[in-house]
Each structure stands twice: as structure tokens, then as C-alpha cells.
């Protein structure tokens, strides 16, 4: 599989240079391309965007308003990143990954002209996304930026409306953590309320992910949100709330489980077995679960499992994985199986040792087992 970082490559730099020279014949395309392409291949993904952005800083006009207007003039039609006819560049105009370095440029050079910079990001996000560069303006110019986001919450473009939620997520992947919003998410809650029932699934999914971010630091805020907005919810809102509370369901938050009708413990017994007992990195672990109901009525059960990964210092850290959601009939016995991969991933370092596995039903641990990992 081609590495993500290669989505920003020497061809991207050439395309940006060609598009800028088309709208501004005086643009020093050769210098820009030399600066942008030199050393690019050795960099990782985010660093590549910043590297090309630095080349833009060195070659665009000093006047930010003029530079922003030139960048806007290079853009393909709105929404072009979702059009199969536009992979990244078409007819000398830009969309897709080529726009990322342009957003980085605006976040670095536009902080002294925030209104003009936000207008540029409004245009950029309709061709790619501006969820990363807008975060600098939330930090440096919060009053202006939140007032602008409130207006954008009713923008005709779903890409702009999504930016309202996605750009202000406290813990956005690849993005600057917004420590103020991690401490207090209150400024974004009116924005999420305005977008919760948006007509676009693209927007609603961002709202769900934003609420899930908040749940990691303020579970009570999201539990209260669920209790307030679940009653009488449309199917679309229920789906949003389900996705928004996924972390809290996995953690067994009692208020969230109760709201979803999952607050009662298992009435019956559960067993968990693992094979093999010794696993190497790259292998798969097979989980076998047996549930036996002693209840006279059906039970709605959310079944997850937690792997207690061994850390370098010998302590453990648990990670909860999604298992099953079932209706267990009265006096039913149900067998469930799942394969858990121990392949290497970039977000986890494996260490040898005994790993405990807990089986959790409706947030409560009902059975345990373990395996030995060999590195």
C-alpha cells in the first residue's frame, strides 16, 4: 500500500507552482519548485505540508491580502475533491491534498489579518479541508473565530458546516490540541447543538466525533447531552448519539449505559477462553465466549473486551475493543467467537509478558483469561 505521505509529492509542488503562475505570471515558479521539492521525499506527511508551505512563504507577495487572493484564484470549483474527474489538479486549478500546504501558509502568515485569513479558509475547506489551520485562529483569536464559526453553522456548503465542528474538536487527529477546549468545552457546545440535526451525514459524523472527544475529558457533559437529546430523537440523531458515546459505552459509564437501556448487569454466567496461550507479534488471538442466561426475559447486552497491554516498565494499560451487541433470549445459551490481531501498528508498542483479557458485559467485568506475548 502506498504511504499516505506520498499524497504530497514533487508533482504536488509542480501543480501548485503551475497554478500560481497561471493566475500571477510574475510568480517565481522555478524558485518555488526548487524550494518545495528539495528534501521533500525525506519528510513525513505533516512535515511535507509545512515544507511546501515554507516555499510559499518565500515566494508569495509580502502583502497577505494579495497572497491570499492569489491562492484563492488557483482553486478548482467547490467540492472538487469529491469529484472523480479531479484527482488533485484539473485544468490548472487545485483541489485535494495540494490545498493542505496553502492552509498551513494561511495559519502561519494570516494571524495578523484574521478576518481575511478566515475568509481564505472558508474557500479552502470547500476544496479539501481547513480543519488543521483554523485551530491557530481558535487559539489566537477565539472571540472572532467562534463568532465566525457560529455564522458558518448555517452556511450552504456542507464542507463549511463540517469545518465548524471538525476544526474545533479538542483532540483532532493530526491537529494541534486545543488545550483550552480540553479544559472547558463549553464554547463549542452551541455549535454542536446547531449542527446535531444537520441534513448532511458528513456533518453529523463530525459532531459525533467531536462529542466523543469531549467524552474523554468530560464524560458527564456527554452523558447529560445524551439524556437530553435521546428522547424523541430521529433515527439520524440516534445514530449520531450512538457514535458520540462509543467510548463511554466501552468504559461502562453507568449514566450512558442506563440511557441506552444497557445499565443492568448480566443475569446468568459467562466464560472466556483464549487460544493459543502463547502468541507472537503478527499472530491472531482467538476469543471464545459463552453466555448462559438465567433470566425469564430477553436481555440487551453490549459485550466488549479489554486487553491489558504490558508496558516497558512492567505495568499494564488496558485498551477496550468492540465485541458484540446482542439480544440474549430467556434461558438462552449463546456462543460467540472473535479473532483479535496482534499485528504491529503505529499507535502501540508491544512488550513481552503476560497479558490479561477481561470480558465486559454492559460495562461490568464478567470473566477473565490471559495469554503470553513473545516479542
N, C-alpha and C positions, 0 to 999 in steps of 0.2 A: 504494500500500500504506500502511495506517495506521501511523504511527510507533509503535514499541514504548512510548515514554514515555507515550502516551495510555492505556495499560492502567491507569495510576494517574491518576485524574482527579477532578473535583469530585464525580461520582457515587460514587466510591470513598469519599471523605471522608464524604459523606452516609450511605452504608451503614454505615460504622464507627460514626458517631455514633448512628444509629438502633439498631444492635445493642447498643451500650453502654448507652443509655438504657433499653432493654428489660430488661437484667439489673440495672441500677442506676438506678432512677428519679431519683435526685438528681444524676445526671451532667449537667453543663452542656453539653448538645448544641449549643446555638446558638453558644456561645463557641468550642467545639472546631471547629465547621464554619467559622466566620469565620477562625480562625487557620489552619486547614488548607487552605482554599480560596483565601485571599488570596495572590496571587503564584504560585500553583501552575502555571498554564499557561506561565509563562516559564521553568520549570525543565526540566532534562533528567531522564532516567529515575531514576537512583540518587538524585539530589538531591530528587526528588519524594518518594521513600520517607522520606528523612531529614526533609523538611519536615513531612510528616504525623506522623512520629514526634515531632517537637518539639511539635506541637499536643497529642499525647497526654501528653507530659511536663507540659505546662502545665495539664492538666485532670483527669488521673487522681489518685487519692489519693497522698499522700507516702509512705505505707507501701507498700513494694514488694510484699510478700506479698499484700496486699489488691488492689493494682493488677493483679498477675499473675493472681490468681483471677478478676477481672472479665474480663480479656482471654480467659482460657480458657473462661469461660462463654459468650462470644459465638460460639464455634466451631461450624461445621457438623459432621456426622458425619465420622469418619476416612476419608480417601480421597476426600472430596467433590470435590476439584479434578479428579479423573479421571471424574467422573460427569457426563454431558451435561446432566442436569437442574439442575446447579449451575454456572452460568457464573462467577459470582463471589460471589453472595449468594443465599440462598434462605430463605424463612420467617424473615427477620430474623437469620439466622446467617451466619457468614463462612467463606469458603474462597478459595483462589486468591490473586490479587495483593493483595487487601485485607489479607492476613496479613503481607506484607512489612514495612510500617511498624511493625507490632506486634513483629516480631522485632528491628527496629532499636531500638525502645524498650527491649526487654529487654537488648540488648547494651550500652546506654548506662546504664541505671538499675539493672541487676541484678548488676554486677560486685562489689558488696559483699555480695551474697547468692547466690553462685554455684550452690549446690545447688538453691535454689528456681528460679533462672533457667534452669538446665539442664532442670529438670522442665517448665517452660513451653515451652522449645524442643522438647522431646520431643513435646509436644502439637501445637505449631505445624507441625512438619515433616510431620505426617500430614494436613495440610490445604493445605500449599503446599510450602515448604522452609525449613529453618533453616541452610542451608549457609553463608550470609554472616554472620549474627550470632554463630554459635558460634565463629567464629575469634577474637573478642576474648577468649573464655574459654580457648582454647588458648594464647594469648599470656600472659594474666594469671594463669591458674590451671591450668598444664599438668598437674600431678600428678593433681588431682581430675578434670579433663576427660578425660584419657586413660584413667583408671580407669573413668569413666562410659562412654566410647566402647567399652571392652572388654566391658562388660556389654551394651551396646546391639547389639553384633555378633551376638547371638543373639536379638534382640527379635522377636516375632511379626510386626511390621509391616515390610514391605519398605522403606517410606519412612524408617523409623528406621535400618534397617541400611544403606541407601544414604547417609544422613547421616554415618555413621561414616567412610566413605571420602571422600565428596564434601566434607564440611565440613573435612577435614584435608588436602585437596590443597594442595601447596605453592604452586601458581600458579593458583589457581581464577579463571576469568574473572569480572570484576566484584567480586571479593573482595579483601580485604586479603592481600597476600603474606605468607606465614609464613616470615620470613627464617631462623628457627631450623631449620625443617624443610628449607628450601632448602639450608642448610649441612650438615645431617645428617638424612637421612630415617629413621633407624633407629627412632624411636618409632612410626612408622605401619606398619612392615613386619609386625609380628604381627597388626595389624588387617586388613591386606590378605590375609594368609595365611588368616585365619579366614573371609574373605568370597570368596575366589577361586573357590570351587565353590558359591557360593550358588545356590539354586533359582531366583532371580529374575534375568532378563536385565537388568533395570533396575539392580540392584545390581552385577552383574558388569561392566556397561559403565562404571560409575563407577570400579570397581577398575582397569580397563584405562586409563582416562583419568588416574587417579592415578599409575599406573606410568609412563605416558608423560610426565607432569610430572617425575617423578624422573629419567627418562632424559635430560632436557635439562641437568641439572646433574651427574648421577652415572651416566653410561652403563654403567659397569662393574657397578653394582649391578643394573641391569635385565638386562644380558647374563647375569649369573650367575643371576638369577631365572629367566630363560628356560631356561638349560641345566639347571637343577634340576627345573623343573616341566613341561617339554615332553614328556619321556619318559613314555610311557603315558598321556598326557593324553586326557581325553574330548573329543569334538567341541566341547563348550561351552567347555572350558578352552582348547583350541587357538584358538578364535575370540577369546577374551579376550587371549591372549598375542600373537596377530597384531595386534590393535588396540593393545595396550600397547607394541609395538615398532615402530610405524609410523614414528616419527621416526628411529629408529636405522637402519631399513632404508633410508629415504630418504638418510640420511647415509653409507650404505655401511659401517656398523660391521662389522668383519670377524668378530667373535665371533657377532653376531646373524645375519649372513648365513650363516655356517657352520652355525649351529643349525637354520636353516630350509632347509638344503641349497642355498644360493644363493651359496656362497663362491667358486665357480670363475669365472674370467673368461670372457668370450665367446670361443668358438672359431669364428672367422670374421671377417667385416667388417661395418661399419655405416656408413651415411651419414645425414646430417641436412640437410634443406633447409627454408627458411622463405619464405613468401610472405604479404603483399608484403614488400619490403625496407624500405619506409618506412611507418610506422604512426602514426596519431593516437590520442589518448586516446578510448576508446569503440569503437575498431575491434577486429577479431579477427585474430590471427596464426595462420596455418595451418602446422602442422608435418607434414612428410612424412619418414618413417623407412623405411629399407630395411635389413634384416638378411639376411646370407647365411652359412649355416653351412658350415664345413669339417669338422665333426665326424662321426664314424661312428655317434654315438648322439644321442638327443634331449637337449636342454638346457633346463632350467627357468630362465627369465630374468625378473627384475624390472627393468623399464625405466622410469626416471624422467627428468625433465629439469630443469635449473636455469637460471633467468633471472637474470642479473647486473644488477640494477636500479641505475641511476645515481643517486647521492646528490647533495645540494645542493653539496657541496664537490668534486664531480667524481670521487670514488672510487666503488666499486661494492659492493653487498651482494647475495649470491646467495640466492635463495629456491627451494627444491626443490618441484616439483609432481609429483603422481602421474601416471604414464603408463599402462603396461600390465603385466600378469603373464601370460606365455605359456609354452608348451612348444614350442620350436623343433625340428622333426624333423631327423634326419640329412640333411645337404646341402640343407636347405630354404632357399628364399629367401622372405622374408615382408615385405610392405609394410604399414605402419601409418600412420594419419593421425589428427590431433587438432587441435581448434580451441582456441586459448588467448585468452581475452578480456583486453583492456586497458582495461576499463571502470573508472571511478573507484570505489574502495572506501574505507571509513573508516580502515582499518588501514595504508594505504600512500599516500605522496605521490610522484607521478611527476615526474621531471625529464627534460628533453630530452637526447638524446645517443645514442651507440651502445651498444646492449645486447647482450652476448654471451649465447648459449644453449648449454649443454653437454648432451649426451645421455649418460646414465649407465646402464650395464647391470651389474647385480649390484654396484652401488656404485662402479664404475670408469667414468671418462670415456672414451668410445669415439669421439665425434665432436662437432664444434662448428660453430656458424653464428652469425649475428648479424643485427640489424635496427636501424634508426634510429627513435627515437621523437620525434615532434613534439608539442610542448605548445602 
